[in-house]
């Protein structure tokens, strides 16, 4: 006599088929993309390599089937109200399936583990398939991760037990709230990541450009932030402000606040940012403090612009900076991180044809690109929290800054993408024309402090390290833990994370790291100790801002930083 199937078993059998179908479907697509990238013709050597890779793929497929069989067996043997032994576990730090509801139900437990098996299989498959070059493989990795992240069962109401629990606990109010959140975000054109009402630019902290100490270093200190974002990432709140820390060390700090371009600034180019931006700022800071040189810092693309500006100044016979600090900066773009997945010849030509002569690269587009690099953290987490659970994100200063996007002038963006990301020309002495000169980073011969973050997905630390071989002066390289932003904004007072130092000149980033020493806490004190050697003699702090030629025009933070991307 036949039995009626257990509903849970029937559901899991259906999910098994669906799970394997989406993994196999994407596998076929991945293989077709890989095949399309391969050049025509083969050799004995390539035939051998292809055979080895085919064997690797077969082994992966066998492992994939075996693990699904193990998962199925474990679920069938689990006892009521007890989780089954885990066949697949989330990666460290992945909290999408941390809620107990995922383990309590055999259906949801199966969903999460089968998803993790599929995700791991596709990740390994990308590495096993042949690729025309490393750039192609990087793009396949990126597309695979986007696909895998998007299809997580946590992202959908029907497959997320937390959605059901919250809906029952609130008698359906969470569903209504989620729909309202979705409609509101559609209206503003972006996903809410923080409580926007908790902050107002200019009320987080008023920037003190005048010193807070009785005596200051003779030379002022100029900060050049990225023009892709707004400057206040370096000055979020008193407890995590790099600006405040620099002021407390006895520096007179100046900060470039880039305009958020509108249509009338859509003609601006790379040379404008050098000439009217950094070179002008260097001149004004030195004249206000009545010195010949300043100490200068550049962050991310701000560092690239600053190094380029100093090359121009040197070519003109000028020497405006006594020292240079570069934070997570690329000068060699040979390995540009995951941003390289968005940049190829066709995409650059398209930019040149549409906005290269005038127009804007919209901030919303830039924001979407950067969010996709960390989709689970910056997209799907908020889809689940805001729309499925009907919650409101908490106040978080860094994410408020992250959502405060900026535009870029089209000519600037097109030039930057072609000459730096696509052709990597800045590293070649004399190849690039800038402001009537030819760029040569070897001319930039002042002492330089170079900082990179170990987990940076925008400026890989090994690529940042290559700057040591391009700049003409003595360099000190320091690597910090965490990523592009959190690694930089690591206040000394909190004593968190770690950083690595090696005062020798390693022949390669790998050799440097092998001989490096790890130190607990923030890298900020090491940097300010280095910077103090270039401050000049101590002098009495100035009693007012500006001078007769450059008068203070309005209270900080000024108008530009408050302009929203159109």
C-alpha positions as CSV (number, residue, x, y, z in Angstrom):
1,X,0.0,0.0,0.0
2,X,1.4,3.3,-1.0
3,X,1.8,6.2,1.5
4,X,0.9,9.9,1.1
5,X,4.3,11.7,0.8
6,X,5.4,13.9,3.7
7,X,4.6,17.5,2.6
8,X,8.1,18.6,3.7
9,X,9.8,15.9,1.7
10,X,7.6,16.7,-1.3
11,X,8.5,20.4,-1.0
12,X,12.2,19.6,-0.7
13,X,12.1,17.3,-3.7
14,X,10.6,20.1,-5.7
15,X,13.2,22.6,-4.4
16,X,16.0,20.1,-5.2
17,X,14.9,20.1,-8.9
18,X,14.6,23.9,-9.0
19,X,17.9,24.4,-7.2
20,X,19.8,22.2,-9.6
21,X,18.0,23.7,-12.5
22,X,19.1,27.3,-11.8
23,X,22.7,26.2,-11.0
24,X,22.9,24.1,-14.2
25,X,21.2,26.8,-16.3
26,X,23.7,29.4,-15.2
27,X,26.5,26.9,-15.8
28,X,25.5,26.6,-19.4
29,X,25.4,30.4,-19.8
30,X,28.8,30.7,-18.2
31,X,30.3,28.1,-20.5
32,X,28.8,29.9,-23.5
33,X,30.4,33.2,-22.4
34,X,33.7,31.5,-21.8
35,X,33.6,29.9,-25.3
36,X,32.8,33.2,-26.9
37,X,36.0,34.7,-25.4
38,X,38.3,32.1,-26.7
39,X,40.4,32.9,-29.8
40,X,40.1,30.8,-32.8
41,X,42.5,27.9,-33.4
42,X,44.1,25.6,-31.0
43,X,47.6,24.0,-30.4
44,X,48.7,20.8,-28.8
45,X,49.5,22.8,-25.6
46,X,46.1,24.5,-25.6
47,X,44.4,21.1,-26.3
48,X,46.2,19.7,-23.3
49,X,45.2,22.6,-21.1
50,X,41.6,22.3,-22.3
51,X,41.6,18.6,-21.5
52,X,42.8,19.3,-18.0
53,X,40.2,22.0,-17.5
54,X,37.5,19.7,-18.7
55,X,38.6,17.1,-16.2
56,X,38.4,19.8,-13.5
57,X,34.9,20.7,-14.5
58,X,33.8,17.0,-14.4
59,X,35.2,16.7,-10.9
60,X,33.3,19.8,-9.8
61,X,30.1,18.4,-11.3
62,X,30.6,15.1,-9.5
63,X,31.3,17.0,-6.2
64,X,28.2,19.1,-6.8
65,X,26.0,16.1,-7.2
66,X,27.6,14.3,-4.3
67,X,27.0,17.2,-1.9
68,X,23.4,17.6,-3.0
69,X,23.0,13.9,-2.3
70,X,24.5,14.3,1.2
71,X,22.2,17.2,1.9
72,X,19.2,15.3,0.8
73,X,20.1,12.3,2.9
74,X,20.8,14.5,6.0
75,X,17.4,16.2,5.6
76,X,15.6,12.9,5.3
77,X,17.2,11.5,8.4
78,X,16.8,14.6,10.6
79,X,14.7,14.2,13.7
80,X,11.6,16.3,14.4
81,X,12.5,19.8,15.8
82,X,16.2,19.2,15.5
83,X,18.5,20.6,12.8
84,X,20.3,18.2,10.6
85,X,24.1,18.2,10.4
86,X,25.3,21.0,8.2
87,X,26.6,20.0,4.7
88,X,27.2,23.7,3.7
89,X,28.0,26.6,5.9
90,X,27.9,30.4,5.2
91,X,31.2,32.2,4.8
92,X,32.5,34.0,7.9
93,X,30.6,37.3,8.2
94,X,27.6,36.2,6.1
95,X,24.6,36.8,8.3
96,X,21.9,36.3,5.7
97,X,20.9,33.0,7.3
98,X,21.9,33.6,10.9
99,X,18.3,33.8,12.2
100,X,17.2,30.5,14.0
101,X,14.2,30.1,11.8
102,X,16.4,29.0,9.0
103,X,17.6,25.9,11.0
104,X,14.3,25.1,12.7
105,X,12.4,24.2,9.5
106,X,13.6,21.4,7.3
107,X,12.3,23.3,4.2
108,X,14.2,26.5,5.0
109,X,17.2,24.6,6.2
110,X,17.3,22.8,2.9
111,X,16.8,26.0,1.0
112,X,19.8,27.8,2.5
113,X,22.2,24.8,2.3
114,X,21.3,24.0,-1.3
115,X,21.8,27.6,-2.2
116,X,25.2,27.7,-0.5
117,X,26.2,24.5,-2.4
118,X,25.2,26.0,-5.7
119,X,26.9,29.3,-4.9
120,X,30.2,27.5,-4.0
121,X,30.0,25.3,-7.1
122,X,29.5,28.3,-9.5
123,X,32.4,30.2,-7.8
124,X,34.7,27.2,-8.4
125,X,33.4,26.7,-11.9
126,X,34.5,30.2,-12.9
127,X,38.0,29.4,-11.8
128,X,38.0,26.1,-13.6
129,X,36.8,27.3,-17.0
130,X,39.5,28.7,-19.4
131,X,39.4,32.4,-20.0
132,X,41.0,34.5,-22.7
133,X,42.7,36.7,-20.1
134,X,42.5,37.7,-16.5
135,X,40.2,40.6,-17.3
136,X,37.7,38.2,-18.8
137,X,37.9,36.0,-15.8
138,X,37.4,38.9,-13.5
139,X,34.2,39.9,-15.4
140,X,32.9,36.3,-15.2
141,X,33.6,36.3,-11.4
142,X,31.7,39.5,-11.0
143,X,28.7,38.5,-13.1
144,X,28.6,35.2,-11.3
145,X,28.6,36.8,-7.9
146,X,25.9,39.3,-8.9
147,X,23.7,36.3,-10.1
148,X,24.4,34.2,-7.0
149,X,23.7,37.1,-4.6
150,X,20.5,38.1,-6.3
151,X,19.0,34.6,-6.1
152,X,19.6,34.1,-2.4
153,X,16.4,32.7,-0.8
154,X,16.7,35.4,1.8
155,X,15.8,38.0,-0.8
156,X,12.3,36.7,-1.5
157,X,9.2,36.7,0.6
158,X,8.2,33.1,-0.3
159,X,11.5,31.7,0.7
160,X,12.4,33.8,3.7
161,X,11.1,32.5,7.1
162,X,12.0,35.8,8.8
163,X,9.5,37.6,6.5
164,X,6.8,35.2,7.6
165,X,7.7,35.5,11.3
166,X,7.7,39.3,11.2
167,X,4.4,39.4,9.3
168,X,2.7,37.2,11.8
169,X,4.2,39.0,14.8
170,X,3.0,42.4,13.5
171,X,-0.4,41.1,12.1
172,X,0.6,42.1,8.6
173,X,1.7,45.6,9.4
174,X,5.3,44.8,8.3
175,X,4.0,44.0,4.9
176,X,2.2,47.3,4.6
177,X,5.3,49.2,5.9
178,X,7.5,47.3,3.4
179,X,5.3,48.3,0.5
180,X,5.4,52.0,1.7
181,X,9.2,51.8,2.0
182,X,9.5,50.4,-1.5
183,X,7.2,53.2,-3.0
184,X,9.2,55.9,-1.1
185,X,12.5,54.5,-2.4
186,X,11.2,54.3,-6.0
187,X,10.2,57.9,-5.7
188,X,13.7,59.0,-4.6
189,X,15.4,56.6,-7.0
190,X,17.6,54.7,-4.5
191,X,17.5,52.2,-1.7
192,X,17.5,53.8,1.8
193,X,20.5,52.6,3.7
194,X,20.3,54.9,6.7
195,X,17.9,57.3,8.4
196,X,18.4,60.4,6.2
197,X,16.7,62.6,8.7
198,X,19.3,62.0,11.4
199,X,22.0,64.0,9.6
200,X,22.4,67.3,7.9
201,X,25.6,68.2,6.1
202,X,27.2,71.0,8.1
203,X,25.6,69.9,11.4
204,X,27.6,66.7,11.8
205,X,30.7,68.8,12.7
206,X,31.7,72.2,11.7
207,X,35.2,72.0,10.2
208,X,37.8,73.9,12.0
209,X,40.4,75.1,9.5
210,X,42.1,77.1,12.2
211,X,44.3,75.2,14.7
212,X,43.0,74.2,18.2
213,X,46.5,74.1,19.7
214,X,48.5,77.1,20.9
215,X,51.4,76.3,18.5
216,X,51.2,74.8,15.1
217,X,53.6,73.5,12.5
218,X,54.9,76.2,10.2
219,X,53.7,74.4,7.0
220,X,49.9,74.0,6.6
221,X,48.3,70.7,5.6
222,X,46.1,70.4,2.5
223,X,43.7,67.5,2.0
224,X,42.4,66.6,-1.4
225,X,39.4,64.2,-1.2
226,X,38.0,62.2,-4.1
227,X,35.9,64.3,-6.5
228,X,33.7,61.2,-7.0
229,X,32.4,61.6,-3.4
230,X,32.0,64.5,-1.0
231,X,34.9,65.5,1.3
232,X,33.2,64.9,4.6
233,X,34.1,61.2,4.6
234,X,37.3,62.6,6.2
235,X,35.3,64.6,8.7
236,X,32.1,62.6,9.6
237,X,31.8,63.2,13.4
238,X,34.3,64.3,16.1
239,X,35.1,60.7,17.2
240,X,36.1,59.5,13.7
241,X,37.3,62.6,11.9
242,X,40.7,62.5,10.3
243,X,40.5,66.2,9.9
244,X,39.9,66.8,13.6
245,X,42.8,64.4,14.4
246,X,45.2,66.3,12.1
247,X,44.2,69.6,13.7
248,X,44.8,68.2,17.2
249,X,48.3,67.3,16.2
250,X,49.1,70.9,15.5
251,X,48.3,71.3,11.8
252,X,46.6,74.1,10.1
253,X,44.3,72.1,7.8
254,X,42.9,73.1,4.5
255,X,40.3,70.9,2.6
256,X,39.3,71.0,-1.0
257,X,35.5,70.8,-1.4
258,X,34.8,69.8,-5.0
259,X,31.7,71.2,-6.7
260,X,28.9,68.8,-7.5
261,X,28.8,69.5,-11.2
262,X,25.5,70.6,-12.9
263,X,24.9,71.1,-16.6
264,X,26.8,74.4,-16.6
265,X,29.9,72.6,-15.4
266,X,29.5,69.7,-17.8
267,X,32.4,70.9,-20.0
268,X,35.1,70.6,-17.3
269,X,38.1,68.3,-18.0
270,X,40.9,66.6,-16.1
271,X,43.2,69.7,-16.6
272,X,40.6,71.9,-15.0
273,X,40.6,69.8,-11.8
274,X,44.4,70.0,-11.7
275,X,44.8,73.7,-12.6
276,X,41.7,75.3,-11.0
277,X,41.5,72.7,-8.3
278,X,44.6,71.3,-6.7
279,X,47.3,73.8,-8.0
280,X,45.1,76.7,-6.9
281,X,44.5,75.2,-3.5
282,X,48.3,74.6,-3.0
283,X,48.9,78.2,-3.9
284,X,46.3,79.7,-1.6
285,X,47.3,77.5,1.4
286,X,50.9,78.5,1.1
287,X,50.1,82.2,0.6
288,X,47.7,82.3,3.6
289,X,50.4,80.7,5.9
290,X,53.2,82.7,4.2
291,X,55.3,79.6,3.4
292,X,56.8,78.3,0.2
293,X,55.6,74.7,0.7
294,X,52.7,72.8,2.2
295,X,52.2,69.1,3.2
296,X,49.6,67.5,1.0
297,X,47.3,64.5,1.2
298,X,45.2,62.8,-1.5
299,X,42.5,60.2,-1.0
300,X,41.5,57.7,-3.7
301,X,41.1,59.6,-7.1
302,X,42.0,62.8,-5.1
303,X,45.4,61.2,-4.7
304,X,45.7,60.5,-8.4
305,X,44.7,64.1,-9.2
306,X,47.2,65.4,-6.5
307,X,50.1,63.4,-7.8
308,X,49.3,64.5,-11.4
309,X,49.2,68.2,-10.2
310,X,52.5,67.9,-8.4
311,X,54.0,66.4,-11.6
312,X,52.7,69.5,-13.5
313,X,54.1,71.8,-10.9
314,X,57.5,70.2,-11.0
315,X,57.6,70.4,-14.8
316,X,57.0,74.2,-14.4
317,X,59.9,74.5,-12.0
318,X,57.7,74.8,-9.0
319,X,58.0,72.8,-5.8
320,X,54.8,73.4,-3.7
321,X,54.8,70.3,-1.4
322,X,57.3,69.3,1.2
323,X,55.6,65.8,1.6
324,X,52.9,63.7,0.0
325,X,50.4,61.4,1.6
326,X,48.4,59.1,-0.6
327,X,45.5,57.1,0.9
328,X,44.1,54.1,-1.1
329,X,45.3,55.7,-4.4
330,X,46.0,54.2,-7.8
331,X,48.8,55.6,-10.0
332,X,49.4,52.3,-11.8
333,X,46.0,51.0,-13.1
334,X,47.3,47.6,-14.3
335,X,45.0,45.7,-11.7
336,X,42.2,48.2,-10.9
337,X,40.1,45.9,-8.8
338,X,36.5,45.1,-9.5
339,X,35.8,48.4,-11.1
340,X,37.7,47.1,-14.0
341,X,34.7,44.8,-14.7
342,X,32.8,47.8,-15.9
343,X,35.5,49.3,-18.1
344,X,36.4,48.0,-21.5
345,X,37.1,49.6,-24.9
346,X,33.4,49.6,-26.0
347,X,32.1,51.1,-22.8
348,X,34.8,53.9,-22.9
349,X,34.0,54.7,-26.6
350,X,30.4,54.9,-25.7
351,X,31.1,57.4,-22.9
352,X,33.3,59.4,-25.2
353,X,30.6,59.6,-27.8
354,X,27.8,60.6,-25.4
355,X,29.4,62.8,-22.7
356,X,33.1,63.1,-23.8
357,X,32.5,66.6,-25.3
358,X,30.1,67.8,-22.6
359,X,27.5,66.5,-20.3
360,X,27.4,64.6,-17.0
361,X,28.1,61.2,-15.6
362,X,25.3,61.0,-13.1
363,X,25.9,60.4,-9.5
364,X,23.1,57.9,-9.3
365,X,24.9,55.7,-11.9
366,X,28.2,55.9,-10.0
367,X,26.4,55.0,-6.8
368,X,24.8,52.0,-8.4
369,X,28.2,50.8,-9.7
370,X,29.8,51.1,-6.3
371,X,26.9,49.4,-4.5
372,X,27.0,46.4,-6.9
373,X,30.6,45.8,-5.8
374,X,29.2,44.8,-2.4
375,X,25.7,43.8,-3.3
376,X,24.9,41.8,-0.2
377,X,26.0,44.6,2.1
378,X,24.7,47.6,0.1
379,X,21.7,46.3,-1.8
380,X,20.1,43.0,-0.7
381,X,20.5,43.6,3.1
382,X,18.2,46.7,2.7
383,X,15.8,45.0,0.3
384,X,15.2,42.4,2.9
385,X,15.1,44.8,5.9
386,X,13.2,47.6,4.3
387,X,10.8,45.8,2.0
388,X,10.3,42.3,3.3
389,X,10.4,43.1,7.0
390,X,9.1,46.7,6.8
391,X,11.9,48.1,8.9
392,X,13.6,51.4,8.8
393,X,17.4,51.6,8.6
394,X,19.2,53.0,11.6
395,X,21.3,56.2,11.5
396,X,24.8,55.5,10.2
397,X,27.0,58.4,9.2
398,X,29.2,56.5,6.7
399,X,26.1,55.2,4.8
400,X,24.6,58.7,4.8
401,X,27.8,59.9,3.1
402,X,27.7,56.9,0.8
403,X,24.2,57.9,-0.4
404,X,25.1,61.5,-0.9
405,X,26.3,61.0,-4.5
406,X,28.0,63.4,-6.8
407,X,28.1,63.9,-10.6
408,X,31.2,64.0,-12.7
409,X,31.7,66.2,-15.8
410,X,31.6,64.1,-18.9
411,X,35.0,65.2,-20.4
412,X,36.7,64.5,-17.1
413,X,35.1,61.1,-16.7
414,X,35.8,60.0,-20.3
415,X,39.4,61.1,-20.1
416,X,39.9,59.4,-16.8
417,X,38.4,56.1,-18.0
418,X,40.4,56.0,-21.2
419,X,43.8,57.2,-20.2
420,X,44.1,55.8,-16.7
421,X,41.8,52.7,-16.4
422,X,41.8,51.5,-20.0
423,X,45.3,52.5,-21.2
424,X,47.1,52.9,-17.9
425,X,49.2,55.7,-19.3
426,X,49.9,57.7,-16.1
427,X,52.6,55.3,-15.2
428,X,54.5,55.9,-18.4
429,X,56.8,59.0,-18.2
430,X,56.0,61.6,-20.7
431,X,53.0,59.8,-22.3
432,X,50.1,61.9,-21.0
433,X,49.8,65.6,-21.8
434,X,48.5,67.7,-18.8
435,X,48.2,71.4,-18.4
436,X,50.7,72.1,-21.1
437,X,53.3,69.6,-19.8
438,X,53.9,65.9,-20.0
439,X,53.2,63.9,-16.9
440,X,56.1,62.2,-15.2
441,X,55.5,60.8,-11.7
442,X,59.3,60.4,-11.3
443,X,59.4,64.2,-10.9
444,X,57.3,63.9,-7.8
445,X,60.3,63.4,-5.6
446,X,59.2,64.6,-2.1
447,X,58.9,62.0,0.7
448,X,55.7,60.1,0.4
449,X,53.6,58.1,2.9
450,X,51.5,55.5,1.0
451,X,48.5,53.8,2.8
452,X,46.5,50.9,1.4
453,X,43.7,48.7,2.9
454,X,44.1,44.9,2.8
455,X,40.5,44.1,1.8
456,X,40.0,47.1,-0.6
457,X,37.9,46.0,-3.6
458,X,38.3,49.4,-5.3
459,X,42.0,50.0,-4.9
460,X,43.7,46.6,-4.4
461,X,46.6,47.1,-2.0
462,X,49.1,45.2,-4.2
463,X,48.3,47.7,-7.1
464,X,48.6,50.6,-4.7
465,X,52.0,49.3,-3.7
466,X,53.2,49.8,-7.3
467,X,53.3,53.6,-6.7
468,X,56.6,53.1,-4.8
469,X,58.3,52.3,-8.2
470,X,56.7,55.3,-9.9
471,X,57.3,58.2,-7.5
472,X,60.7,59.8,-7.5
473,X,61.2,60.2,-3.7
474,X,61.6,58.0,-0.7
475,X,58.4,56.2,0.2
476,X,57.0,54.7,3.4
477,X,54.2,52.0,2.7
478,X,51.7,51.0,5.4
479,X,48.8,48.5,5.0
480,X,45.8,48.6,7.2
481,X,43.1,46.0,7.8
482,X,39.5,46.3,6.4
483,X,38.3,48.0,3.2
484,X,38.5,51.1,1.1
485,X,36.7,53.4,3.6
486,X,36.7,51.6,7.0
487,X,40.4,51.0,6.7
488,X,41.1,54.7,6.3
489,X,38.6,55.9,8.8
490,X,40.1,54.1,11.8
491,X,40.3,56.5,14.7
492,X,43.3,56.2,17.0
493,X,41.2,56.6,20.1
494,X,39.2,53.4,19.4
495,X,42.3,51.3,19.0
496,X,40.6,48.9,16.5
497,X,41.9,46.6,13.8
498,X,45.5,46.3,12.8
499,X,48.1,47.6,10.4
500,X,51.3,46.3,8.9
501,X,54.7,48.0,8.4
502,X,58.0,47.1,6.8
503,X,60.6,49.9,6.6
504,X,62.5,48.0,3.9
505,X,61.9,48.3,0.2
506,X,60.4,45.0,-0.8
507,X,61.0,44.0,-4.4
508,X,57.3,43.1,-4.7
509,X,54.1,43.5,-2.6
510,X,54.3,39.9,-1.7
511,X,57.9,40.2,-0.5
512,X,57.0,43.4,1.5
513,X,54.1,41.6,3.3
514,X,56.2,38.5,4.1
515,X,58.7,40.6,6.0
516,X,56.1,43.1,7.4
517,X,55.2,43.4,11.1
518,X,51.6,43.5,12.4
519,X,50.6,46.2,14.9
520,X,47.3,46.4,16.7
521,X,45.2,49.5,16.5
522,X,45.1,52.5,14.1
523,X,47.7,53.5,11.6
524,X,47.0,57.2,12.3
525,X,49.7,57.8,15.0
526,X,52.4,56.3,12.7
527,X,51.3,58.6,9.9
528,X,51.3,61.8,12.1
529,X,54.7,60.9,13.6
530,X,56.0,60.7,10.0
531,X,54.2,63.9,9.0
532,X,55.6,65.8,11.9
533,X,59.1,65.6,10.3
534,X,58.0,67.8,7.5
535,X,56.0,70.5,9.4
536,X,58.8,73.0,9.7
537,X,59.4,74.9,12.9
538,X,56.6,75.4,15.5
539,X,54.9,78.8,15.4
540,X,52.1,80.6,17.3
541,X,48.7,79.6,16.0
542,X,47.1,82.1,13.7
543,X,44.2,84.0,15.2
544,X,42.1,84.3,12.1
545,X,41.2,82.4,8.9
546,X,42.4,83.5,5.5
547,X,44.2,86.8,4.9
548,X,43.6,90.1,3.1
549,X,43.7,88.5,-0.3
550,X,41.7,85.4,0.6
551,X,39.0,86.3,3.1
552,X,36.6,83.8,4.7
553,X,33.5,84.0,2.5
554,X,31.0,81.8,4.5
555,X,30.9,79.4,7.4
556,X,32.0,75.8,6.8
557,X,31.0,73.5,5.2
558,X,30.1,75.9,2.4
559,X,27.6,75.7,-0.4
560,X,29.2,73.1,-2.7
561,X,29.0,70.1,-0.3
562,X,25.3,70.8,0.2
563,X,24.5,70.6,-3.5
564,X,22.7,67.3,-4.4
565,X,23.3,65.4,-7.5
566,X,20.7,66.3,-10.1
